[in-house]
């Protein structure tokens, strides 16, 4: 996989349920898969990856 660098600057996501738009720069997205977390479920996550979470509120426009 080569990704989108050089072809796009941002990914845009619209949530119909929340009526919100999120923009994330392509350089912040690893090739293959990127996700944004909408809510804090509380406590620590079992997988230990809570430090690298991309919070949706940081990308909301």
NORSULDA-V495843 format. One record per residue. N is the residue number from 1. SS is DSSP state (H for helix, E for strand, C for the rest). NEAR is the number of other C-alpha atoms within 12 Angstrom. Layout:
<<N | SS | NEAR> <N | SS | NEAR>>
This chain:
<<1 | C | 8> <2 | C | 9> <3 | C | 18> <4 | C | 19> <5 | E | 17> <6 | C | 11> <7 | C | 12> <8 | E | 15> <9 | C | 16> <10 | E | 18> <11 | E | 25> <12 | E | 19> <13 | E | 21> <14 | E | 17> <15 | E | 16> <16 | C | 9> <17 | C | 8> <18 | C | 13> <19 | C | 11> <20 | E | 17> <21 | E | 20> <22 | E | 26> <23 | E | 27> <24 | E | 27> <25 | E | 21> <26 | H | 21> <27 | H | 18> <28 | H | 22> <29 | C | 21> <30 | C | 16> <31 | C | 14> <32 | C | 11> <33 | C | 13> <34 | C | 21> <35 | C | 21> <36 | C | 27> <37 | E | 18> <38 | C | 19> <39 | C | 11> <40 | C | 15> <41 | C | 10> <42 | C | 8> <43 | C | 8> <44 | C | 12> <45 | C | 13> <46 | C | 9> <47 | C | 9> <48 | C | 10> <49 | C | 10> <50 | H | 17> <51 | H | 10> <52 | H | 14> <53 | C | 21> <54 | C | 23> <55 | E | 20> <56 | H | 25> <57 | H | 19> <58 | H | 16> <59 | H | 23> <60 | E | 22> <61 | C | 15>>
